[in-house]
Amino acid sequence: MEQELSNELFICGGCNAKIGPGVLGDLLSQFPKQENPNFLVGFDSSDDAAVFRIDAETAMIQTLDFFPAMVADATLFGEIAAANALSDVFAMGGEVLTAMNIVCWPETKSTDTLGKILAGGFRKVQEAGGVLVGGHSIHDPQPKYGLSVLGRVHPDRIYRNDTCVPGDVLLLTKPLGTGIITTAYSAGEMAQEAFDQAIISMTTLNRYAAEVLKKYTVHSCTDITGFGLLGHLSEMVSDRCSATVYADSVPCLNGAYQGAQEFLITAGGQRNRNHLEADVDFQIDDYALEEILFDPQTSGGLLVSVPVEEAATLLAEIEAWGLPCGIIGEVTEKDAKKITVVH
């Protein structure tokens, strides 16, 4: 693979570069809740995107995401960063309308490489059904790329990240482990085959799983990114419910477990652990699996809560699309701990 982007950038690349949930929560808590009858979803609920109602039939979804590279191939970096940014719209139940590039680029680095990043992003915006309408760029010693995305959804069909119901079944539409695998690969400690599978996962749009969801009763939905599975599940149950995770049923990328066993873990995963550990009851004796559950995901899958009677049919339909998916747990009544992890 051509070394278009420096290995030294990958240690904190992708969603591993995100500021930890505890720090973000403290910062945002300083701002009062904004009152507007058309402002349907904001940062006060830690949701995936903001939603603003235009009229009775239309609400706009607004989101952005960008980060440093986690792969050496410029085109793949563009595709992954774009897929990650576009995902928030699908996690809210919407469709992508437009996107704008966000670019940070060193003055000394070839713009040919930047062109490949932009081409990768353009390709994914088109695949998502959107239109790339422009962007903004600045000089920066470290390359970064992402998108600002505008989407649309019916005001009555928004997927919230914190409206799950006790008795719901939890489904995950992509395997975990991208943070561990990409970090280990950049250090020369992960097999090419495992890395290639992680690339396939990260470049797969959540659009396809989201299209299937529209046929079902979705009580809650979010995408798994920088806060890891347990972090985003913690936001989903909020202070109203708890959840049980079946650790042995969680889909994982080949190589992720072995990497975690060898302590090839991420700084982002440790931030997630430090913030969340007190809220999780691990009834398993498996440190490597714990690390995968805390691992920050780049362009991760959708975590969905649905009624138990619909779960098996939904799972089968998503799998029929060739998308990896698993029933990984259930929502329960509020307990002493937000999340319990069992085998």
Backbone torsions as a table, in degrees:
resi	resn	phi	psi	omega
1	MET	NA	130.9	179.9
2	GLU	-63.6	133.6	-177.6
3	GLN	-86.1	79.6	-176.9
4	GLU	-84.8	-24.6	179.6
5	LEU	-127.3	138.6	-170.2
6	SER	-68.8	139.0	177.3
7	ASN	-58.8	-29.6	-175.8
8	GLU	-65.1	-13.8	-178.6
9	LEU	-85.8	-13.8	-165.6
10	PHE	-84.9	-16.5	-174.1
11	ILE	-60.5	-33.3	177.9
12	CYS	-126.1	43.2	-179.0
13	GLY	-93.0	172.3	179.9
14	GLY	59.5	-150.9	-178.5
15	CYS	-72.6	-7.6	172.2
16	ASN	-65.7	-18.0	-178.9
17	ALA	-83.1	-6.9	-174.4
18	LYS	-69.5	145.7	173.5
19	ILE	-64.1	141.1	-174.9
20	GLY	-63.6	155.5	-175.9
21	PRO	-63.1	-33.4	179.6
22	GLY	-65.4	-45.5	179.3
23	VAL	-63.6	-45.4	179.5
24	LEU	-61.5	-42.5	179.8
25	GLY	-60.5	-42.0	178.6
26	ASP	-63.9	-41.7	-179.4
27	LEU	-64.7	-48.6	-174.5
28	LEU	-72.7	-22.5	179.8
29	SER	-68.0	-14.2	179.9
30	GLN	-76.3	-13.8	-176.0
31	PHE	-100.8	137.0	179.1
32	PRO	-70.9	154.9	175.5
33	LYS	-66.1	133.6	-177.8
34	GLN	-88.7	127.4	-176.6
35	GLU	-97.3	116.7	175.7
36	ASN	-158.4	123.5	-175.3
37	PRO	-61.4	-20.4	-179.7
38	ASN	-96.2	-6.8	178.6
39	PHE	-86.0	95.2	-168.8
40	LEU	-85.1	-35.9	-179.2
41	VAL	-139.3	128.3	179.1
42	GLY	-134.8	-170.0	-175.3
43	PHE	-75.2	-10.8	179.6
44	ASP	-65.2	-21.8	179.6
45	SER	-102.7	5.8	179.7
46	SER	56.9	31.9	-178.2
47	ASP	-79.3	176.2	-172.5
48	ASP	-76.9	-24.1	-177.8
49	ALA	-158.0	166.3	174.1
50	ALA	-89.9	147.2	178.6
51	VAL	-131.1	128.7	-179.4
52	PHE	-126.7	125.4	-178.1
53	ARG	-77.3	130.6	176.2
54	ILE	-94.0	-46.9	176.2
55	ASP	-154.9	-169.1	-175.1
56	ALA	-65.2	-20.5	-175.7
57	GLU	-107.8	-15.1	-169.9
58	THR	-136.7	132.7	168.8
59	ALA	-128.8	146.1	-179.4
60	MET	-99.2	137.2	176.1
61	ILE	-103.6	129.3	-179.4
62	GLN	-126.3	130.9	-179.2
63	THR	-155.3	164.0	171.5
64	LEU	-152.1	156.6	178.4
65	ASP	-160.2	134.9	174.6
66	PHE	-154.9	158.3	-178.5
67	PHE	-166.6	171.1	175.0
68	PRO	-72.2	166.4	-178.2
69	ALA	-69.2	148.6	173.3
70	MET	-124.4	3.3	177.8
71	VAL	-137.0	157.7	-177.8
72	ALA	-82.2	-26.1	-176.9
73	ASP	-81.2	120.4	-173.2
74	ALA	-64.8	-42.7	-179.2
75	THR	-64.0	-42.6	177.7
76	LEU	-63.5	-39.7	176.9
77	PHE	-58.7	-44.2	178.1
78	GLY	-61.0	-42.7	179.7
79	GLU	-64.8	-44.3	-177.7
80	ILE	-66.2	-46.4	-179.3
81	ALA	-61.9	-39.9	179.3
82	ALA	-68.3	-45.6	179.0
83	ALA	-58.9	-38.8	179.2
84	ASN	-64.9	-43.3	-179.4
85	ALA	-69.7	-40.9	-179.5
86	LEU	-66.0	-26.6	-173.9
87	SER	-58.5	-34.6	-177.3
88	ASP	-59.0	-36.4	179.2
89	VAL	-65.3	-43.3	179.5
90	PHE	-67.1	-35.6	179.0
91	ALA	-66.2	-22.3	178.0
92	MET	-90.5	-1.3	-179.4
93	GLY	88.0	14.9	-173.7
94	GLY	-104.2	-177.9	174.1
95	GLU	-118.2	145.6	-179.4
96	VAL	-78.2	133.2	174.8
97	LEU	-104.6	-63.9	-177.2
98	THR	-134.0	161.4	175.9
99	ALA	-143.5	151.6	177.0
100	MET	-130.1	138.0	-179.8
101	ASN	-71.0	142.8	168.5
102	ILE	-118.4	118.8	-172.9
103	VAL	-130.0	128.7	168.0
104	CYS	-120.1	124.0	-170.2
105	TRP	-144.5	135.2	178.7
106	PRO	-68.1	139.5	178.1
107	GLU	-61.8	-28.5	-174.5
108	THR	-87.4	-5.4	-174.3
109	LYS	-98.2	147.5	-176.4
110	SER	-60.4	132.7	175.4
111	THR	-75.5	-12.7	173.1
112	ASP	-61.8	-41.1	177.4
113	THR	-64.7	-42.2	177.0
114	LEU	-60.4	-39.3	178.6
115	GLY	-59.8	-37.2	178.1
116	LYS	-68.3	-38.5	176.5
117	ILE	-60.9	-47.5	-179.2
118	LEU	-63.5	-36.3	178.3
119	ALA	-64.5	-40.5	177.2
120	GLY	-62.9	-42.5	177.7
121	GLY	-64.3	-43.1	179.3
122	PHE	-58.3	-42.1	-179.0
123	ARG	-60.5	-42.5	-178.1
124	LYS	-73.7	-34.7	176.0
125	VAL	-61.8	-43.6	177.6
126	GLN	-62.8	-43.3	179.6
127	GLU	-62.2	-30.9	179.8
128	ALA	-77.8	-7.1	-179.1
129	GLY	88.7	12.5	-178.0
130	GLY	-103.2	178.7	178.6
131	VAL	-122.9	127.7	175.4
132	LEU	-82.5	119.1	-169.4
133	VAL	-114.0	3.1	179.2
134	GLY	149.6	-148.8	179.6
135	GLY	163.2	-168.3	179.7
136	HIS	-145.1	141.9	-178.0
137	SER	-135.6	146.7	174.2
138	ILE	-138.4	161.2	172.2
139	HIS	-80.3	139.2	-177.5
140	ASP	-155.9	138.3	179.6
141	PRO	-60.7	-26.4	-178.9
142	GLN	-113.8	124.7	177.8
143	PRO	-61.2	135.7	174.6
144	LYS	-142.7	149.2	-179.5
145	TYR	-151.2	149.3	174.6
146	GLY	-177.6	-163.9	-175.8
147	LEU	-137.4	148.4	160.4
148	SER	-100.3	129.2	-170.1
149	VAL	-125.8	137.3	174.4
150	LEU	-113.9	130.0	179.7
151	GLY	-130.9	178.4	-177.6
152	ARG	-135.8	144.9	177.7
153	VAL	-154.3	151.8	173.3
154	HIS	-71.4	134.9	-176.9
155	PRO	-56.6	-25.9	-179.4
156	ASP	-92.3	1.4	-176.4
157	ARG	-124.2	26.3	178.4
158	ILE	-75.5	134.1	171.1
159	TYR	-87.9	118.0	175.2
160	ARG	-93.8	158.8	-178.9
161	ASN	-93.4	-0.4	-173.3
162	ASP	-134.8	32.6	-176.4
163	THR	-121.9	28.5	177.4
164	CYS	-69.7	161.9	-173.6
165	VAL	-127.3	135.3	175.8
166	PRO	-52.4	134.2	-174.7
167	GLY	101.6	-17.7	177.0
168	ASP	-62.8	151.9	171.8
169	VAL	-98.9	142.1	179.8
170	LEU	-101.3	126.5	176.1
171	LEU	-116.7	143.5	175.7
172	LEU	-122.4	130.4	-170.3
173	THR	-99.9	1.8	173.2
174	LYS	-143.3	153.1	176.4
175	PRO	-73.4	156.7	178.3
176	LEU	-91.4	164.0	171.6
177	GLY	120.3	3.9	-175.6
178	THR	-64.4	-35.9	-179.2
179	GLY	-64.7	-47.7	179.7
180	ILE	-62.6	-44.9	-174.9
181	ILE	-67.9	-46.7	-177.3
182	THR	-68.3	-36.4	178.4
183	THR	-67.6	-44.1	179.5
184	ALA	-66.6	-37.5	-179.9
185	TYR	-64.5	-40.6	-179.5
186	SER	-65.5	-23.2	177.4
187	ALA	-93.0	4.9	179.3
188	GLY	76.3	22.6	-175.0
189	GLU	-116.7	18.5	-179.1
190	MET	-137.8	140.2	-177.9
191	ALA	-66.2	148.4	179.6
192	GLN	-59.8	-39.7	-178.2
193	GLU	-61.8	-41.5	178.7
194	ALA	-65.2	-41.2	178.7
195	PHE	-63.9	-42.1	-179.8
196	ASP	-61.7	-38.9	178.0
197	GLN	-67.0	-36.3	176.4
198	ALA	-64.6	-38.1	178.0
199	ILE	-62.2	-44.9	178.9
200	ILE	-58.7	-43.6	-179.9
201	SER	-63.7	-45.8	-175.5
202	MET	-70.1	-27.0	-179.5
203	THR	-91.4	-3.7	177.5
204	THR	-81.3	123.3	179.6
205	LEU	-70.4	144.0	172.6
206	ASN	-77.0	1.1	178.5
207	ARG	-57.2	-40.2	-172.3
208	TYR	-70.9	-44.1	175.7
209	ALA	-65.0	-38.4	-179.5
210	ALA	-64.3	-34.5	177.9
211	GLU	-63.7	-39.5	178.0
212	VAL	-65.1	-39.0	-176.7
213	LEU	-60.1	-27.9	-175.8
214	LYS	-62.9	-17.0	179.1
215	LYS	-87.2	-4.1	-170.7
216	TYR	-123.3	171.1	177.7
217	THR	-87.2	99.5	-179.7
218	VAL	-96.1	112.8	178.5
219	HIS	-81.0	-33.2	-179.0
220	SER	-158.4	150.4	-179.1
221	CYS	-154.6	142.8	173.4
222	THR	-152.7	163.3	173.9
223	ASP	-105.2	147.7	-176.3
224	ILE	-91.0	113.1	-178.8
225	THR	-131.5	-124.0	-167.7
226	GLY	-64.9	-24.6	-178.4
227	PHE	-89.2	2.0	178.3
228	GLY	72.7	172.1	-178.3
229	LEU	-58.1	-47.4	-175.8
230	LEU	-68.6	-34.7	178.3
231	GLY	-65.3	-45.5	-179.3
232	HIS	-73.5	-31.7	174.8
233	LEU	-67.5	-36.5	176.4
234	SER	-60.0	-41.1	175.8
235	GLU	-66.2	-35.0	-178.1
236	MET	-66.2	-45.3	-179.7
237	VAL	-78.1	-22.0	177.0
238	SER	52.2	-136.4	177.8
239	ASP	-105.7	12.5	-173.6
240	ARG	-101.1	-30.8	-172.9
241	CYS	-136.6	-178.8	168.1
242	SER	-131.7	178.1	-179.6
243	ALA	-146.9	149.9	172.1
244	THR	-113.8	129.3	178.4
245	VAL	-107.0	128.2	175.5
246	TYR	-88.8	95.3	-170.8
247	ALA	-57.2	-38.2	-177.4
248	ASP	-71.1	-13.6	-179.4
249	SER	-98.7	-4.9	-178.8
250	VAL	-74.4	121.4	178.8
251	PRO	-68.2	134.1	-179.8
252	CYS	-130.2	145.7	175.6
253	LEU	-69.1	143.3	174.8
254	ASN	-58.1	131.6	179.6
255	GLY	100.7	-23.1	-177.2
256	ALA	-66.7	-45.1	-178.1
257	TYR	-65.9	-43.4	179.5
258	GLN	-63.4	-39.7	177.5
259	GLY	-62.6	-43.8	179.1
260	ALA	-65.4	-35.9	177.0
261	GLN	-61.2	-31.9	-179.3
262	GLU	-93.4	13.1	177.3
263	PHE	62.2	30.9	173.1
264	LEU	-88.0	69.6	-171.3
265	ILE	-112.0	171.7	-171.2
266	THR	-107.8	154.2	174.6
267	ALA	-63.2	-38.5	178.7
268	GLY	-62.3	-38.4	177.5
269	GLY	-62.8	-37.4	178.8
270	GLN	-70.7	-35.7	174.4
271	ARG	-63.1	-42.3	178.3
272	ASN	-63.0	-44.0	179.0
273	ARG	-60.4	-47.6	-177.7
274	ASN	-60.0	-36.3	-177.7
275	HIS	-77.6	-33.8	-167.2
276	LEU	-106.8	-18.2	-166.9
277	GLU	-55.6	-35.8	-178.2
278	ALA	-67.9	-19.7	-178.9
279	ASP	-95.4	1.2	-174.9
280	VAL	-118.9	130.4	174.9
281	ASP	-102.6	101.9	179.2
282	PHE	-85.1	107.9	175.4
283	GLN	-98.7	31.5	174.9
284	ILE	-127.8	153.9	177.1
285	ASP	-114.3	74.6	-172.9
286	ASP	-153.5	89.1	-176.2
287	TYR	-60.5	-39.5	-178.0
288	ALA	-62.2	-41.5	179.2
289	LEU	-68.5	-36.5	174.2
290	GLU	-57.4	-44.5	-178.4
291	GLU	-61.9	-38.0	178.0
292	ILE	-64.9	-37.9	-179.5
293	LEU	-70.0	-25.8	176.3
294	PHE	-91.1	-13.4	-171.2
295	ASP	-60.7	127.2	175.8
296	PRO	-67.4	131.0	-178.6
297	GLN	-102.4	138.6	171.3
298	THR	-101.8	124.2	-176.8
299	SER	52.5	50.4	179.8
300	GLY	-77.0	179.9	-175.8
301	GLY	-83.0	-177.8	176.5
302	LEU	-90.0	135.8	170.8
303	LEU	-103.9	121.0	-169.9
304	VAL	-126.9	137.1	171.9
305	SER	-110.3	125.7	-177.0
306	VAL	-135.2	159.8	175.7
307	PRO	-59.9	145.0	-175.1
308	VAL	-58.5	-33.8	-176.4
309	GLU	-71.6	-14.5	179.5
310	GLU	-103.3	-10.2	-168.9
311	ALA	-63.7	-46.9	-175.5
312	ALA	-64.4	-41.6	179.7
313	THR	-66.9	-42.1	177.6
314	LEU	-61.9	-45.5	178.6
315	LEU	-57.2	-46.5	-178.2
316	ALA	-63.9	-38.3	-177.9
317	GLU	-70.9	-39.3	177.1
318	ILE	-65.4	-42.1	179.1
319	GLU	-65.1	-31.4	178.9
320	ALA	-65.2	-24.1	175.2
321	TRP	-77.7	-3.0	-177.0
322	GLY	83.7	15.0	-179.7
323	LEU	-96.9	131.4	176.6
324	PRO	-67.0	136.2	-177.0
325	CYS	-154.8	150.2	178.3
326	GLY	-150.9	149.0	169.8
327	ILE	-83.9	114.8	-169.1
328	ILE	-113.1	-1.6	-179.2
329	GLY	170.0	-165.6	-179.1
330	GLU	-148.1	155.0	174.8
331	VAL	-90.1	135.4	-177.0
332	THR	-124.6	171.8	172.9
333	GLU	-62.6	155.2	-177.3
334	LYS	-56.9	131.7	-177.6
335	ASP	-124.3	-178.9	179.7
336	ALA	-62.9	-34.5	176.8
337	LYS	-110.8	146.3	178.0
338	LYS	-63.9	-41.4	-173.1
339	ILE	-132.9	134.5	171.8
340	THR	-116.5	129.4	-179.5
341	VAL	-109.0	121.2	-179.6
342	VAL	-125.0	169.2	176.0
343	HIS	-75.1	NA	NA
